[in-house]
């Protein structure tokens, strides 16, 4: 009797190592770009044939009209239309992931007369304050009602005080938890952040009405204006009120294209914070990749991802029209009470935005400094650089014995996610040393 040899088990994509999953994702993106290029070449070939059939005179007439049109537009070259020379300069920008206050963190922050969240950020504060611009995703409303953790979050406004004290300038509120405590908490959140405008803080992703949403929000540092936008995939089943469909900025390509153009018109660079992807997946999905390419094509300079609660890769994105942007698909959490090793490993994106004499702003020296959320017996929550995390701290960690929280494992998780962009703990360079403009970070319609 013949015995059949056992068939080899083929692992699914999610079962493959992160580096292999990233390679497969890169190959898929490359194939899609090749298909689009072939399609574009076919379209151009058809157009060429159509023009040829109309005769040489028609082509000459078309080219003549095109030439006249070119000379009439100020953005094209010509003796009267040269770009003005601007002063070159640079600024530093950092970004971190989800600030997510679970019940254990609320308990840890509770005091006799309220809450004090400032200790959570005490050890990461020097890194945040050194950056010219610091961005964070506040993963819940700051409503005036009762403080609540998972599943329907409502975070005390004293948490906002702690973020301002730590040095954050740009607060993204476009996420799936923003409507957890109804629209009234969203308005409370806007009122709170607007009260912090005197400290140079801007909110993105939530709006009072259409006019407020049309406002271009930016920060000016070292003479460079950086505009910000934020979008979320959804609201955990909640619906925007009929009275204000612009309350939260949802992902919609038509709207995003218009808003990107509006910000580009008034700013030197555009940073987009995206709440996207699949929770606990360590590689971006096709929708994230498609949106990253769309944002790049429409003028985004830098794309910052949130929502998966774990780290996902960072890389350059190039669109068909030649635009280039740097994208980090997920920075993971910033601080949370989640209970897997992958959810306590986090990233701090550090980049330099540099403007040349033509006014073009590019991303330089992108790197990701790994962080870790530490705690002991559900107390003393802190965010620290992973380089400062020791084996002794691992033994006392709240999750010790539940999962592998050793420094070696956490470093491995960070390396798998960020690869060549991983950097050692680094205090960002401060380019705008005067900080005279800190209170003049403004927005305009």
Long-range contacts (C-beta under 8 A, 24 or more apart in sequence): 14-281, 17-416, 18-282, 18-283, 18-416, 18-417, 19-416, 19-419, 21-282, 21-283, 22-283, 22-313, 22-419, 25-283, 25-284, 25-289, 28-286, 28-289, 29-289, 33-320, 36-320, 37-320, 40-320, 83-358, 83-359, 84-359, 85-357, 85-358, 86-355, 86-357, 86-358, 86-359, 87-223, 87-355, 87-357, 88-354, 88-355, 88-356, 88-357, 89-222, 89-223, 89-224, 89-354, 89-355, 89-431, 90-222, 90-224, 90-352, 90-353, 90-354, 90-355, 90-364, 90-431, 91-132, 91-133, 91-221, 91-222, 91-224, 91-226, 91-352, 91-353, 91-431, 91-432, 92-130, 92-131, 92-132, 92-133, 92-350, 92-351, 92-352, 92-353, 92-428, 92-429, 92-430, 92-431, 93-131, 93-132, 93-133, 93-134, 93-135, 93-226, 93-271, 93-302, 93-349, 93-350, 93-351, 93-352, 93-353, 94-127, 94-128, 94-131, 94-133, 94-134, 94-135, 94-348, 94-349, 94-350, 94-351, 94-428, 95-134, 95-135, 95-136, 95-273, 95-304, 95-328, 95-331, 95-348, 95-349, 96-128, 96-134, 96-135, 96-136, 96-137, 96-331, 96-334, 96-346, 96-347, 96-348, 96-349, 96-371, 97-136, 97-137, 97-306, 97-330, 97-331, 97-332, 97-333, 97-334, 97-346, 97-347, 98-137, 98-139, 98-175, 98-306, 98-307, 98-309, 98-331, 98-332, 98-333, 98-334, 98-336, 99-136, 99-137, 99-138, 99-139, 99-140, 99-159, 99-163, 99-334, 99-335, 100-139, 100-140, 100-153, 100-309, 100-333, 100-334, 100-335, 100-336, 100-337, 100-338, 101-140, 101-147, 101-149, 101-153, 101-155, 101-159, 101-335, 101-336, 102-149, 102-150, 102-336, 102-337, 102-338, 103-149, 103-150, 103-337, 104-149, 104-337, 104-375, 104-378, 104-381, 105-149, 105-335, 105-336, 105-337, 105-381, 106-147, 106-149, 106-156, 107-378, 108-375, 108-378, 108-379, 108-380, 108-381, 109-156, 109-158, 109-159, 114-156, 114-158, 115-147, 115-156, 115-158, 115-159, 116-158, 116-162, 117-156, 117-158, 117-159, 117-161, 117-162, 118-161, 118-162, 118-165, 118-166, 119-380, 119-382, 120-162, 120-335, 120-381, 120-382, 120-383, 121-162, 121-163, 121-165, 121-166, 121-335, 121-383, 122-382, 123-382, 123-383, 123-384, 123-385, 123-388, 124-166, 124-348, 124-371, 124-382, 124-383, 124-384, 124-385, 125-165, 125-166, 125-167, 126-427, 127-348, 127-369, 127-385, 127-425, 127-426, 127-427, 127-428, 128-166, 128-167, 128-168, 129-166, 129-167, 130-427, 130-428, 130-429, 130-430, 131-167, 131-350, 131-428, 131-430, 132-221, 132-222, 132-428, 132-430, 132-431, 132-432, 133-169, 133-170, 133-219, 133-221, 133-226, 134-167, 134-168, 134-169, 134-170, 135-168, 135-169, 135-170, 135-172, 135-228, 135-271, 135-273, 135-304, 136-163, 136-168, 136-170, 136-171, 136-172, 136-334, 137-172, 137-175, 137-273, 137-275, 137-306, 137-331, 137-334, 138-163, 138-171, 138-172, 138-173, 138-175, 139-175, 139-177, 139-306, 140-175, 140-177, 140-178, 140-180, 141-173, 141-177, 141-178, 141-179, 141-180, 141-181, 141-185, 141-186, 141-188, 141-189, 142-185, 142-188, 142-189, 142-192, 142-193, 143-181, 143-184, 143-185, 143-186, 143-188, 143-189, 144-185, 144-188, 145-181, 145-185, 148-180, 148-181, 149-337, 150-337, 151-180, 152-180, 152-181, 153-177, 153-180, 153-181, 154-180, 154-181, 154-185, 157-188, 157-192, 160-192, 160-193, 160-196, 164-196, 164-199, 164-201, 168-201, 169-200, 169-201, 169-202, 169-219, 169-441, 170-201, 170-202, 170-204, 170-219, 170-228, 170-271, 171-201, 171-202, 171-203, 171-204, 172-204, 172-205, 172-228, 172-230, 172-273, 172-275, 172-306, 173-203, 173-204, 173-205, 173-206, 173-230, 173-248, 174-204, 174-205, 174-206, 174-230, 174-231, 174-232, 174-248, 174-249, 174-250, 174-273, 174-275, 175-205, 175-232, 175-275, 175-306, 175-307, 176-232, 176-233, 176-234, 176-235, 176-236, 176-275, 176-307, 177-236, 178-205, 178-206, 178-232, 178-235, 178-248, 179-235, 179-236, 179-238, 179-240, 179-248, 180-236, 180-238, 182-238, 183-240, 183-241, 183-244, 183-247, 186-247, 186-248, 197-441, 198-439, 199-438, 199-439, 200-437, 200-438, 200-439, 200-440, 200-441, 201-441, 202-228, 202-441, 202-443, 204-228, 204-229, 204-230, 204-249, 204-273, 205-229, 205-230, 205-231, 205-232, 205-248, 205-249, 205-273, 206-247, 206-248, 206-249, 207-244, 207-246, 207-247, 207-248, 207-249, 208-244, 209-244, 209-246, 210-246, 211-445, 212-246, 213-246, 213-249, 214-262, 214-445, 215-443, 215-444, 215-445, 216-262, 216-263, 216-266, 216-267, 216-443, 216-444, 216-445, 217-443, 218-263, 218-266, 218-267, 218-441, 218-442, 218-443, 218-444, 219-441, 220-437, 220-440, 220-441, 220-442, 221-431, 221-432, 221-437, 222-431, 222-432, 223-355, 224-268, 224-269, 224-353, 224-355, 224-361, 225-266, 225-267, 225-268, 225-269, 226-267, 226-268, 226-269, 226-270, 226-271, 226-353, 226-361, 227-263, 227-264, 227-266, 227-267, 227-269, 227-270, 227-271, 228-263, 228-270, 228-271, 228-272, 228-273, 229-256, 229-259, 229-260, 229-263, 229-270, 229-271, 229-272, 229-273, 230-272, 230-273, 230-274, 230-275, 231-256, 231-272, 231-273, 231-274, 231-275, 232-275, 232-276, 232-307, 233-275, 233-276, 233-307, 251-276, 251-291, 253-294, 256-294, 256-295, 256-298, 257-298, 260-295, 260-298, 260-299, 260-300, 261-298, 261-299, 264-299, 266-444, 268-355, 268-359, 268-361, 269-301, 269-302, 269-353, 269-355, 269-361, 270-299, 270-300, 270-301, 270-302, 271-300, 271-301, 271-302, 271-303, 271-304, 272-300, 272-302, 272-303, 272-304, 273-304, 273-305, 273-306, 274-303, 274-304, 274-305, 274-306, 275-306, 275-307, 276-305, 276-306, 276-307, 277-305, 277-307, 277-308, 277-312, 277-329, 277-330, 278-308, 279-307, 279-308, 279-309, 280-308, 280-309, 280-310, 280-340, 280-342, 280-343, 281-308, 281-310, 281-312, 282-308, 282-310, 282-311, 282-312, 282-342, 282-416, 282-417, 283-312, 283-313, 284-312, 284-313, 284-329, 284-330, 288-329, 292-317, 292-325, 292-327, 292-329, 293-317, 293-319, 294-319, 295-325, 296-323, 296-324, 296-325, 296-327, 297-321, 297-323, 299-323, 300-325, 301-325, 301-326, 301-353, 301-361, 301-362, 301-363, 302-326, 302-327, 302-351, 302-353, 302-363, 303-327, 303-328, 304-328, 304-331, 304-349, 305-329, 305-330, 305-331, 306-330, 306-331, 308-332, 309-333, 309-336, 309-338, 309-343, 310-342, 310-343, 310-345, 310-417, 311-342, 311-345, 311-346, 311-347, 311-413, 311-414, 311-417, 311-418, 312-417, 313-417, 313-418, 313-419, 314-347, 314-349, 314-366, 314-368, 314-418, 314-421, 315-421, 324-362, 325-363, 326-351, 326-363, 326-366, 328-368, 331-368, 332-417, 333-373, 334-371, 334-373, 334-383, 335-373, 335-381, 335-383, 336-373, 337-378, 337-381, 339-399, 339-402, 339-403, 340-399, 340-403, 341-399, 341-403, 341-404, 341-405, 341-409, 341-410, 341-413, 342-413, 344-372, 344-373, 344-374, 344-399, 344-405, 344-410, 345-370, 345-371, 345-372, 345-386, 345-410, 345-413, 345-414, 345-417, 346-370, 346-371, 346-372, 346-373, 346-383, 347-371, 347-414, 347-417, 347-418, 350-423, 350-426, 350-428, 352-429, 352-431, 366-421, 367-421, 367-422, 367-423, 367-426, 368-414, 368-418, 368-421, 368-422, 368-423, 369-423, 369-424, 369-425, 369-426, 370-410, 370-411, 370-414, 370-418, 370-422, 372-410, 385-425, 386-410, 386-411, 386-414, 386-425, 387-424, 387-425, 388-425
